[in-house]
Amino acid sequence: MKATVVALLLCSLAAPAFASEPLPLRPVHTYSIVAHDPATGELGVAVQSHWFSVGPIVPWAEAGVGAVATQSFVEPSYGPLGLALMRAGKSAPEALKALVAADEGREVRQVAMIDARGRVAAHTGKNCIAAAGHHTGENYSVQANLMDKNTVWPAMARAFEAASGDLTDRLLAALEAAEREGGDIRGRQSAAIIVVRGESTGRSWQDRVVDLRVEDHPTPVEELKRLVRVHRAYKHMDAGDGCAAAKDWDCATREYGAAEKILPEQVEVVFWHAVTLASNGRVEEALPLFKRVFAREPKWAELVDRLPAAELLPANPELIQRIKSQR
């Protein structure tokens, strides 16, 4: 069955698939990384460009299948078609080779692919604007074009290999290294990161570990890193919500506390941590947190009155009054 699917896909990728339309003029000159974490199976791609909203165009990833970065004078179809070929059983090198061969605009393209087994391939067309090039290593590829200097992608490779943490941390380290090395000669504007699970659950919304975009920002990599921190805090918030719904207050306190440690400046995080502490009988610990929240957002004290009906605080008038007195 897979062989039939691959054959049909390759037939559909004859030259007219690319050549029937004029060469795309969108110059998404940029730097990116695709990678696989053999320990977790996660696949990821991260990118920065001096172009508005790079996220919908360059990075593509599918759990249990692979990841793609398509850039330079970008042909977006390398993303979905590359994933389709890998899903049908082709390796990343085989998929990229097939697509490049069918593309009359191949010399202005820059594309990298990695599959769920960590097999990787990259293509930098000879007409990509200098400085342009790529480097493939074990379980990753870094690629860049229109860079300030030709040391950008080697710096990304070194940073990725040396970085610790999970795949998301290592992808961000590569982007940060590119910026330190000079990055895009034009400057910076947007960035994106996608990380997916190693195996598909059949529910795509659950397979995305991270999916974040910075559409337009003076320091997009720095902003992307901030959003990753917020994302991690809210993953704990989501877990805390689940625990609270199950009335497992110890679990909720633990999860909301972890969120607050990551994002202490966010009143939403601090408030729900305080609520779960109070619900778990740890009122003296909760009151200073409520005080912090109400000092910044006084109207949140009004929300306290609504929580007992939702069974998110005990229906105890004395407790409610103590909490609201922190305003």
C-alpha positions in Angstrom: 0.0 0.0 0.0 2.8 2.4 0.9 4.6 1.7 -2.3 1.5 2.7 -4.3 1.0 5.9 -2.3 4.7 6.8 -2.9 4.4 6.1 -6.6 1.2 8.3 -6.9 2.9 11.1 -5.0 6.0 11.0 -7.2 3.9 11.0 -10.3 2.1 14.1 -9.0 5.4 15.8 -8.5 6.5 15.9 -12.1 7.9 19.2 -13.3 4.4 20.8 -13.9 3.7 20.6 -10.2 6.3 23.4 -9.7 6.8 24.8 -13.1 3.1 25.4 -14.1 3.2 28.5 -12.0 5.7 31.4 -12.0 8.5 31.2 -9.5 7.3 32.5 -6.1 8.7 35.9 -5.4 8.4 35.8 -1.7 12.0 36.1 -0.5 11.9 34.3 2.8 15.7 34.5 3.3 16.4 33.2 6.8 18.1 30.7 9.0 16.5 27.6 10.4 17.1 24.2 12.0 15.3 20.8 11.8 16.1 18.2 14.4 15.2 14.9 16.0 15.7 13.9 19.6 16.5 10.2 19.7 15.9 10.0 23.4 12.3 11.2 23.2 11.5 10.7 19.5 10.5 14.4 19.3 10.9 16.2 16.0 11.3 20.0 15.7 11.9 22.9 13.5 12.8 26.5 14.4 13.3 29.6 12.2 14.0 33.3 12.2 13.7 35.7 9.3 13.6 39.3 8.3 10.1 38.8 6.8 6.7 39.2 8.2 5.0 36.1 9.7 7.5 33.4 8.7 5.7 30.8 10.8 3.0 29.7 8.4 5.5 29.2 5.5 8.8 27.8 6.5 8.4 25.3 9.4 6.4 22.0 9.0 6.3 19.0 11.3 4.2 15.9 11.9 4.4 13.5 14.9 6.0 10.2 13.9 6.8 11.4 10.4 9.3 14.3 10.2 10.1 18.0 10.0 10.7 20.3 7.1 12.1 23.8 6.7 11.5 25.4 3.3 13.0 28.9 2.6 15.0 31.3 0.4 12.7 32.0 -2.6 10.3 29.8 -0.8 8.2 27.0 -2.3 5.8 26.2 0.6 4.7 22.9 -1.0 8.0 21.3 0.0 6.4 21.2 3.5 3.2 19.2 3.0 4.6 17.2 0.1 7.8 16.3 2.0 5.7 15.1 5.0 3.4 13.1 2.7 6.4 11.3 1.1 7.9 10.5 4.5 4.5 9.4 5.9 4.3 7.0 2.9 7.7 5.5 3.8 10.3 7.5 2.0 13.4 8.6 4.0 14.0 12.3 4.4 16.9 12.2 1.8 14.7 10.3 -0.6 11.8 12.7 -0.2 14.0 15.8 -0.7 15.7 14.3 -3.7 12.4 13.6 -5.4 11.0 17.1 -4.7 14.2 18.9 -5.8 14.3 16.9 -9.0 10.8 18.0 -9.9 11.3 21.6 -9.1 12.5 23.9 -12.0 13.1 26.6 -9.4 15.5 24.3 -7.4 18.5 26.7 -7.7 16.8 29.4 -5.6 15.4 27.0 -3.0 16.8 26.1 0.4 15.2 23.1 2.1 16.0 20.7 4.9 14.1 17.6 6.0 14.5 15.1 8.8 12.4 12.0 9.3 11.3 10.1 12.5 14.5 7.9 12.4 16.7 11.0 12.3 17.8 10.6 8.7 18.4 14.1 7.4 19.0 15.9 4.1 19.4 19.5 3.0 19.6 21.4 -0.3 20.9 24.9 -1.0 20.4 26.0 -4.5 23.4 27.7 -6.3 21.4 30.9 -6.8 20.5 31.4 -3.1 21.7 34.8 -2.0 25.1 34.7 -0.2 26.0 34.1 2.4 24.1 30.8 2.1 24.8 27.3 3.0 23.9 24.4 5.3 25.4 21.8 7.6 23.9 18.4 8.4 24.9 16.5 11.5 23.7 13.6 13.5 19.9 14.1 13.9 19.8 17.7 12.7 20.4 20.1 9.8 21.0 23.9 10.0 20.7 26.1 7.0 20.8 29.8 6.2 20.8 32.3 3.4 21.3 36.1 3.0 23.4 36.0 6.2 25.8 38.6 7.4 28.6 36.1 7.1 29.2 32.4 6.3 29.9 31.5 9.9 26.2 31.7 10.9 25.2 28.1 10.2 28.4 26.5 11.6 27.7 28.5 14.8 24.2 27.1 14.9 25.5 23.6 14.5 28.0 24.0 17.4 25.4 25.5 19.6 22.9 22.8 19.0 25.4 20.0 19.6 26.6 21.7 22.8 23.2 22.7 24.3 21.5 20.9 27.1 17.8 20.6 28.0 15.0 19.3 25.8 14.7 19.6 22.1 12.9 23.0 22.4 15.8 24.4 24.4 18.4 23.1 21.9 16.5 24.5 18.9 16.4 27.9 20.7 20.1 27.7 21.4 20.8 27.3 17.7 18.7 30.4 16.9 20.4 32.4 19.6 23.8 31.4 18.2 22.8 32.6 14.7 21.9 36.0 16.1 25.2 36.3 18.0 27.0 35.5 14.8 25.3 38.3 12.9 22.2 36.5 11.6 20.3 37.9 8.6 22.2 40.8 7.0 18.9 42.7 6.8 18.1 42.3 10.5 15.2 40.4 12.1 11.4 40.4 12.1 9.6 37.1 12.8 10.3 33.6 14.2 8.6 30.3 14.9 9.1 27.0 16.6 7.3 23.7 16.2 8.0 20.5 18.2 6.0 17.4 17.9 5.9 14.0 19.6 7.9 11.1 18.4 4.8 9.0 17.8 1.4 10.1 16.6 -1.6 9.7 18.9 -4.0 10.2 16.0 -5.0 13.5 17.6 -2.9 16.2 16.0 -3.8 18.7 18.7 -2.2 16.5 21.3 0.9 15.8 19.2 2.1 19.4 19.2 4.5 19.8 22.1 5.3 23.4 21.2 3.8 25.5 18.4 4.6 29.2 18.7 5.0 32.1 16.4 6.3 35.7 16.6 4.8 37.5 13.6 6.5 40.9 13.9 9.0 42.0 16.6 12.2 43.9 16.9 13.9 40.9 18.6 11.9 37.9 17.5 14.2 35.2 18.9 14.3 36.8 22.3 10.5 37.1 22.2 10.1 33.4 21.0 12.2 32.3 24.0 9.9 34.3 26.3 6.8 32.7 24.7 8.3 29.3 25.3 8.6 30.1 29.0 5.0 31.3 29.1 4.0 28.1 27.2 5.7 25.9 29.8 4.0 27.7 32.7 0.6 27.3 31.1 1.2 23.6 30.5 1.4 23.4 34.3 -1.7 25.6 34.5 -3.6 23.2 32.3 -2.5 20.3 34.4 -3.5 22.2 37.5 -6.9 22.8 36.0 -7.3 19.1 35.5 -6.4 18.3 39.0 -8.7 21.0 40.4 -11.6 19.6 38.3 -10.9 16.2 39.9 -10.7 17.9 43.4 -7.2 16.6 43.8 -5.9 19.7 45.6 -2.5 18.4 46.3 -1.9 17.8 42.6 -3.4 21.2 41.7 -1.2 23.0 44.3 1.9 21.2 42.9 1.1 22.1 39.3 0.1 25.7 39.9 3.1 26.1 42.1 5.4 24.9 39.3 3.7 27.4 36.9 4.2 30.3 39.4 7.9 29.4 39.7 8.3 29.7 35.9 6.1 32.8 35.5 5.9 34.7 38.8 5.0 38.0 37.1 1.7 36.6 35.7 -1.2 37.3 38.1 -3.3 34.6 36.6 -0.8 32.0 37.6 -0.3 33.4 41.1 -4.1 33.7 41.6 -4.9 30.1 40.9 -2.0 28.9 42.9 -3.4 30.9 45.8 -6.9 29.4 45.2 -5.6 25.9 45.3 -3.6 26.5 48.4 -6.7 27.9 50.2 -8.8 25.0 49.0 -6.2 22.6 50.3 -6.4 24.2 53.8 -3.1 26.1 53.4 -4.7 29.5 53.9 -1.7 31.2 55.6 0.4 30.4 52.5 -2.4 31.6 50.2 -3.1 35.0 51.7 0.2 36.7 50.7 -0.3 35.5 47.1 -3.8 36.9 47.0 -2.4 40.1 48.4 0.1 40.3 45.5 -2.6 39.7 42.9 -5.1 42.2 44.4 -2.3 44.9 44.6 -1.9 44.7 40.8 -5.5 43.7 39.8 -8.0 44.8 42.4 -11.0 43.5 40.5 -9.8 39.9 40.9 -11.1 40.1 44.5 -14.6 40.2 43.0 -13.9 36.9 41.3 -13.3 35.2 44.7 -17.1 35.5 45.5 -17.9 33.4 42.4 -15.6 30.5 43.0 -17.5 28.6 45.8 -20.5 28.1 43.4 -18.1 26.5 40.9 -16.6 24.4 43.8 -13.2 26.0 43.3 -13.2 27.4 46.9 -14.9 26.1 50.0 -18.3 27.7 50.6 -17.0 29.3 53.8 -17.9 33.0 54.3 -15.2 33.5 56.9 -12.5 32.2 54.5 -13.9 34.3 51.6 -13.8 37.4 53.8 -10.2 36.7 54.9 -9.1 36.4 51.2 -10.9 39.5 50.1 -9.5 41.5 53.0 -6.1 41.2 51.3 -7.3 43.8 48.8 
